Amino acid sequence: MKHGGGQYQRQDNEAYLHHQRENAAHQSARLAFHKPHTSLGSAGHWVRMAAILSPLIIGEFIKDPAKKWRAVRIATVATALLTEGMWTHKIGKDREAAKEKALQCAEELAGACGGGMGPGI
């Protein structure tokens, strides 16, 4: 057995596994909050790049200043709405996964305690 120097020494220990699951969930939530533009993955990256580059690309194709600024405003609003939609979808999936995980943990804990309360108790 390797000695990692941490609090938990055995990989097959239930407490260790529970700690790892909880720590991973906590870390992913923290990272998503601190770096929101990277938490949407590659699709979020490309949407962000499109938003950044849209004024340059629009300026090359539309020469009329009024039409150009209207197109830039539309592109800005469109990419903002797309990013918000992607973020909302991600949060919804994360919440659903957290609910499933909480139910799984509750079932594991109920099993460890002898199956819960019996009828009439």
CYANA upper distance limits for C-alpha pairs under 8 A (distance plus 0.5 A):
  1 MET  CA     10 ARG  CA      8.33
  2 LYS  CA      9 GLN  CA      8.27
  3 HIS  CA      9 GLN  CA      6.94
  4 GLY  CA      9 GLN  CA      7.30
  5 GLY  CA      9 GLN  CA      8.18
  8 TYR  CA     16 TYR  CA      6.60
 10 ARG  CA     16 TYR  CA      7.94
 11 GLN  CA     16 TYR  CA      7.24
 11 GLN  CA     17 LEU  CA      7.89
 12 ASP  CA     16 TYR  CA      7.89
 12 ASP  CA     17 LEU  CA      7.75
 13 ASN  CA     17 LEU  CA      6.92
 14 GLU  CA     18 HIS  CA      6.62
 15 ALA  CA     19 HIS  CA      6.54
 16 TYR  CA     20 GLN  CA      6.66
 17 LEU  CA     21 ARG  CA      6.77
 18 HIS  CA     22 GLU  CA      6.71
 19 HIS  CA     23 ASN  CA      6.44
 20 GLN  CA     24 ALA  CA      6.51
 21 ARG  CA     25 ALA  CA      6.78
 22 GLU  CA     26 HIS  CA      6.64
 23 ASN  CA     27 GLN  CA      6.54
 24 ALA  CA     28 SER  CA      6.66
 25 ALA  CA     29 ALA  CA      6.76
 26 HIS  CA     30 ARG  CA      6.74
 27 GLN  CA     31 LEU  CA      6.59
 28 SER  CA     32 ALA  CA      6.58
 29 ALA  CA     33 PHE  CA      6.86
 30 ARG  CA     34 HIS  CA      6.75
 31 LEU  CA     35 LYS  CA      6.43
 31 LEU  CA     36 PRO  CA      8.37
 31 LEU  CA     39 SER  CA      8.12
 32 ALA  CA     36 PRO  CA      5.81
 32 ALA  CA     38 THR  CA      8.06
 32 ALA  CA     39 SER  CA      5.65
 35 LYS  CA     39 SER  CA      6.95
 36 PRO  CA     40 LEU  CA      7.75
 37 HIS  CA     44 GLY  CA      7.21
 37 HIS  CA     45 HIS  CA      7.58
 37 HIS  CA     48 ARG  CA      8.33
 38 THR  CA     42 SER  CA      8.44
 38 THR  CA     44 GLY  CA      7.54
 38 THR  CA     45 HIS  CA      7.40
 39 SER  CA     44 GLY  CA      8.21
 40 LEU  CA     44 GLY  CA      5.22
 40 LEU  CA     45 HIS  CA      7.84
 40 LEU  CA     86 MET  CA      7.75
 40 LEU  CA     87 TRP  CA      7.43
 40 LEU  CA     90 LYS  CA      7.96
 41 GLY  CA     45 HIS  CA      6.94
 42 SER  CA     46 TRP  CA      6.77
 43 ALA  CA     47 VAL  CA      6.74
 44 GLY  CA     48 ARG  CA      6.60
 44 GLY  CA     83 THR  CA      7.36
 44 GLY  CA     86 MET  CA      8.17
 45 HIS  CA     49 MET  CA      6.65
 46 TRP  CA     50 ALA  CA      6.57
 47 VAL  CA     51 ALA  CA      6.77
 47 VAL  CA     79 THR  CA      6.99
 47 VAL  CA     82 LEU  CA      8.24
 47 VAL  CA     83 THR  CA      7.53
 48 ARG  CA     52 ILE  CA      6.77
 48 ARG  CA     79 THR  CA      8.01
 48 ARG  CA     83 THR  CA      8.45
 49 MET  CA     53 LEU  CA      6.54
 50 ALA  CA     54 SER  CA      6.14
 50 ALA  CA     79 THR  CA      8.12
 51 ALA  CA     55 PRO  CA      8.43
 51 ALA  CA     75 ALA  CA      7.53
 51 ALA  CA     76 THR  CA      6.67
 51 ALA  CA     79 THR  CA      6.41
 53 LEU  CA     57 ILE  CA      6.81
 54 SER  CA     58 ILE  CA      6.33
 54 SER  CA     72 VAL  CA      7.33
 54 SER  CA     75 ALA  CA      7.30
 54 SER  CA     76 THR  CA      8.46
 55 PRO  CA     59 GLY  CA      6.40
 55 PRO  CA     72 VAL  CA      6.15
 56 LEU  CA     60 GLU  CA      6.95
 57 ILE  CA     61 PHE  CA      7.13
 58 ILE  CA     62 ILE  CA      6.33
 58 ILE  CA     68 LYS  CA      7.01
 58 ILE  CA     71 ALA  CA      7.57
 58 ILE  CA     72 VAL  CA      7.35
 59 GLY  CA     63 LYS  CA      7.06
 59 GLY  CA     68 LYS  CA      6.82
 62 ILE  CA     67 LYS  CA      7.48
 62 ILE  CA     68 LYS  CA      6.02
 63 LYS  CA     67 LYS  CA      8.33
 63 LYS  CA     68 LYS  CA      7.17
 64 ASP  CA     68 LYS  CA      6.44
 65 PRO  CA     69 TRP  CA      6.68
 66 ALA  CA     70 ARG  CA      6.75
 67 LYS  CA     71 ALA  CA      6.62
 68 LYS  CA     72 VAL  CA      6.71
 69 TRP  CA     73 ARG  CA      6.64
 70 ARG  CA     74 ILE  CA      6.72
 71 ALA  CA     75 ALA  CA      6.58
 72 VAL  CA     76 THR  CA      6.60
 73 ARG  CA     77 VAL  CA      6.74
 74 ILE  CA     78 ALA  CA      6.51
 75 ALA  CA     79 THR  CA      6.58
 76 THR  CA     80 ALA  CA      6.65
 77 VAL  CA     81 LEU  CA      6.61
 78 ALA  CA     82 LEU  CA      6.62
 79 THR  CA     83 THR  CA      6.54
 80 ALA  CA     84 GLU  CA      6.66
 81 LEU  CA     85 GLY  CA      6.56
 82 LEU  CA     86 MET  CA      6.69
 83 THR  CA     87 TRP  CA      6.62
 84 GLU  CA     88 THR  CA      6.55
 85 GLY  CA     89 HIS  CA      6.67
 86 MET  CA     90 LYS  CA      6.69
 87 TRP  CA     91 ILE  CA      6.66
 88 THR  CA     92 GLY  CA      6.64
 89 HIS  CA     93 LYS  CA      6.78
 90 LYS  CA     94 ASP  CA      6.62
 91 ILE  CA     95 ARG  CA      6.56
 92 GLY  CA     96 GLU  CA      6.71
 93 LYS  CA     97 ALA  CA      6.67
 94 ASP  CA     98 ALA  CA      6.60
 95 ARG  CA     99 LYS  CA      6.69
 96 GLU  CA    100 GLU  CA      6.82
 97 ALA  CA    101 LYS  CA      6.58
 98 ALA  CA    102 ALA  CA      6.54
 99 LYS  CA    103 LEU  CA      6.72
100 GLU  CA    104 GLN  CA      6.63
101 LYS  CA    105 CYS  CA      6.57
102 ALA  CA    106 ALA  CA      6.56
103 LEU  CA    107 GLU  CA      6.63
104 GLN  CA    108 GLU  CA      6.66
105 CYS  CA    109 LEU  CA      6.58
106 ALA  CA    110 ALA  CA      6.53
107 GLU  CA    111 GLY  CA      6.61
108 GLU  CA    112 ALA  CA      6.72
109 LEU  CA    113 CYS  CA      6.76
110 ALA  CA    114 GLY  CA      7.06
110 ALA  CA    115 GLY  CA      5.59
110 ALA  CA    116 GLY  CA      6.00
111 GLY  CA    115 GLY  CA      5.20
111 GLY  CA    116 GLY  CA      7.84
117 MET  CA    121 ILE  CA      6.85
